[in-house]
Amino acid sequence: KIVNLDNLTYAANPDNLKDIENNNHYCFIKGDICNADLVNKLFNEYDLKGVINFAAESHVDNSIINPEVFVRTNIYGTLTLLESARKHWLKEPNIYNAGYENCKFHHISTDEVYGSLGETGYFTEHSPYRPNSPYSASKAGADLLVRSYYKTFGLNTLITNSSNNFGPAQHKEKLIPTIIRKALALEPIPIYADGSNIRDWIYVLDHCNAIDIVFHSGIVGNTYNIGCRNEYKNICIANKICELLDKYKPLDKNKHQITTYKDLITFVKDRPGHDKRYAIDPAKIESELKWKIETNFDMKLEKTVKWFLKNNRF
C-alpha cells in the first residue's frame, strides 16, 4: 500500500497520477510534511513501515529568491518525518518495537550537496559536503539529519544522491522543459553565461529503478550515489533539443524569420553561485546492488521531446 502525502504546491500536477488514482493499493493525502500532527496521524492510521522522502523544494533559482521556504520544507520537513518514524518504530534508541525491525527511511537527495567539480574527477559517497546554494545547503542539512538518526537512534536509514533528472511530465521550470517550452513559443531560450556548465543526466525511470533497488536491498546506514555518466554542457543540451524540434516540428520558412530553433538560444547573465560541473561515480550501487543503466541518453531525450510535443504540458 502506497500512501502519497503531497502539499500540492505550484510544482504539483495531479494529472501525473491519473492512471493510479483508483488503484486499491494507492492512497493520496493532501498535506504538509512539516505538519507533525498530520504526519503522526498517518503513521498511526496506516501503520507505515517505510518512508521514501521525495518531498522537497528543488529549484535553485527559487532558493536564491526565497531561501526560507527551502529550509522549512527540506530541513524541518525531513525532521518531522524522521521524528514520526522514530516514535512509531522504536521503543528506545536501537531497540525496535516488535514487528518493526525491518522498517526503512529512504531519503532522496541530490549531487548538488557536494558542490562543484573542476574539469576532472567525480563525486563519490566519500566526497565532502560543499553546498553552494540555499537549495543544496538545505538538502545537505537534511542528509546530515538522516545520518544522525541512524547514528544516534539506530533508525534504518538510506540516502541516495542523484544527478539531474529528465523525462516526460517534468515541471516547466527545469532546464529541458524550459528549452522546449521557449522554443515552441518562439521565445528566447535562456542559457546561463556561455552554456559551459556541465551536468550529469539520468532518465527518470532509471532513477526510479535505482530507488526501488536501494530501498529493498541497500545496506541501512549507507549512502548510494546514482548517476549515468551522461555529462553534457548546457549549451549541448539546448542544441540537441533544438535539432529534435527541427526534425519533429520544423519551422515554416515562409512564416518565420528563423530557419532553426537554435537561432533562439540566448545567453543570459549567470546566476549567483552557479556550480560549474557535476559528475557522479555510480560504482558503489553498480557493484553492491547490481544496478545498471537501462536507457540510452539520446533515445530518452528524443522520447522526452516527443512527449512534450504530443502533450503540450507546460
N, C-alpha and C positions, 0 to 999 in steps of 0.2 A: 504494500500500500504506500503510495507516494502522497504526502501532504505538501502542497506547494504554498508557501507563505510569501506573499509579494505585496508591496505597498502601492503598486500601480502608479509609479511616478511618471514623469514625462517620457521616460525611455521605454516604458512597458507597452506591449501590444498584445492584448488578449487573443487577437486573431491567430497569433502564432501557435496557440494551443487548442484551436477549434477541433482538431482531429482526435483529441483525447479527453475533451472536457466531459464527456458522458461515460468515460471508462470507469467501471466499478472499482478499479484499483487506484483511482486518482481522485484527489480532493483539493479544491482551491480555497484558500483563505486569504481575504484581503486584510493586510495588517502590516505593522511596522516591527522590524526585528529589534528595535530599541524599546518596545513596549514589553517590559518584563512580565507584567500580569498576563498579557495575552500569550506570550511565549510559554510561560509556566503552565497556563491552562491547556495549551495544545499538547505539551509533553504529557500531561496527566490524562487528557481526554483520549488521545490517540496512542498512548503508551509508546512514544517514539523511542526507537532503539538505534537510530542512526541519523546523523546530520551531515548534509553536504551543503556548505555555506557558499553559495554563489553571490549572495546579495552584496552589492557594492555600488557606490558612486565611482564611475570609472573614466570619465572624460577629463584628460589632463587640462585642457583649456578652461573648463569649468572650475577646476580646483584652484586655478590661479586667480579667478574672479571671486570665488566664494569658498575658501578653504574650510570654513566651519562645518558645512554640511557633510564634507568628506570625513572629517574627524568623527562626527556624530555617528554616521552610518557605518563607516568602515572599522572604527575602533570600538566605540561604545556598543554598536550593534553586535559585533563579534563577541564582546564581553558578555552581553546579555544572553546570547545563545550558549556560550561556554558555561555560564553560571547555571542556567536551567538544566543543561546536560549533567553537570556535576551533581546538582541536588537530586536529580531524578535517578541517576545511575549509581552513584557512590554512597556507601554508608559512612565512610570516612576516607581520608587520603589513602589511596592504594588498595582499598577494600571495596569491592563492588557488591551491590545488592544481588541476592540470588537471582539468576536468570539474566543478569545484565552484563556479564563478564565480557561478552563479545561486542558490546556497543561501540560504535566508532563515530568520531567527529572529524570530518574531512573538510579542510579549509582550502578554498580555491584562491590562489594568489597570482602574482604577475612577475615577469622577469625584471620589471622596472625597479623592484626593490634593490637590485644590485647596482643601480646607477648606469654609467655609460662606459662602453668599451672603446679602446683605440682601434687601430686598423687590424690588429690580430688578437687572438685569444677568444675564450668562450666563458660564459657563466656556467659554473658547476654548483652543486649543492654546498660546496665549501667556500663559495665566493662571499666576501664581506658585504654587509648591507651598507649601501651608499646612496640612498634615495635622493633625487634632485628636484622633485616637485611635491607640492602638498598631497597630490594623489598618491604617489609612490611612497611618501613618508607615512601616510595613513595606512596603506597596505602593509608596510614594514612593521608598523606598530601592532597591527592585527596579527601578523605572523608571530611576532615575539610573544604576544599574549597566549596564542595557541600553544607555542612551545612551553611556556611557563606552566600551563595547566597539565601538560604531560609530566614535566619535571616535578612540580610541587604536589599535584593531586593524583598522578597516575592515570589521568584521563587518556583513553585510547585515541590519540590524535594522529592525523596525517595532514601534510601540507603539500600542495602541488603548485609550482610556479611555471606558468606557461608563457609562450611567446605570443605575438599578435594574432588574434583570431580573425577569420574572414569566412564568408559564406552567405547563403540566402537568408533573407529576413533580418539582416543586421541593421541596427539603428542608423538613421541617416547622418548622424554627426560623425561617425567613424570614417576613416580615410577612404576606403574603397567605395562605400556608398556615396560619399561626398563627391568623389571624382565622377562617378556615373551620373549622379543627380545633376551636377553642374553642367556636365557635357550635354545631357539630353535637353536641358533648359537653354542651351547655347549661351551660358554664362561663363565668366572667367573661372577656370579651375585653379583654386589657390594651392600653391605648393610653397611651404616654408623655405626661406633662404634660397639656396641654389639646388635644393632637392637631393642633396647628397647624403642625408641622414638614412641610416640603414636599419631595417627591421627584419626579424626572422618570423616568417609567416606560417601559421598552421591552420588547416581547414577545420571548421568547427566540429565535424563528425570524427575526425582523428583525435581531437581534444576530448570529446565525449567518450570515445573508446578508451583513452588513457585514464580518464577519471574513473570509469567503471572498473578497470583493472586494478587501479591503486586502491579504490575503496574496498574491494573484495579481497585483494591479495597482497596489498602493501604491508610492510612491517611497521607497526604502530610506533610513533615517535620519530618517524622518518620524514624527510622531505624528498620529493621527486621533481626534477625539472623536466618539463615537457616542451620539446621543440622539434622541428622538422628539417633543420639545416637548409632552410629556404631563405637565404639572405638576399634582399633586394633594396636598392636605393629607392627612395620615394618617387623620384622622377622616373625611374624604370617602371614602377607600378603604374604610374599615370600613363606612360607611353603604351604599355601593354593593354590597358583598358581602352585607350583611345583607338588602338588598332583593332580591337574586338568590336567596338562600336562602329568603326568604319566598315567592318565586314558585315555586321548584322543589322545595322540601321544607318546605311550610308547617307551622307548629306546630298541634297539636291543642289547640284551646281548652278542651276538656274534660279534657285530661290535664296541661297545662302552666299554670303561673301567669303566664306572659308570653304576649303575642299577637304579638310581633315579635322577631326576633333582635337588633334594635337595643337592646332593653332589657338585653342582656348586656354592652354596651360599658361598660368601667370604666376610668377614668383613674387611672394609677399614677404613682409617683414617677419623675421624669425620670432618665435615665441620665447619668453624668458626660460632659461634653464633647459633648453631643448637638448635631450640626450643624443649623442652622435650615432651610436651603434649599439644594437642589442643582438646577441647571438647565444643560443643555448646549446650546451653539450648534453644530449639526452642519453648518454651511455649507461647511466645507472638504471633508468627504467627499462631500457632495451635489454640489458644483461640480466638484471634481477627479476624482472616481471615479464620478460619476453614480449614487450610491446613493440610494435613496428608500425611505420607509416603505411597507410593503405592507399593513399591517393597521390596523384601527380599534381604538382602545383599549377602548371599551365592549364591542365584539363579542368581543374576545380575552379580556377579563376574564370575560365570560359563559362563553366556551368553557372557560376555566380552572376556574371554579367547577363547571361540569357534569362536567369530567374528574374532579375530586376527589370529587364526589358518586357518580360511577359506580365509581371505583376504590378509594375509601376507603383511600388510601395515606398513612398518617401515621406 
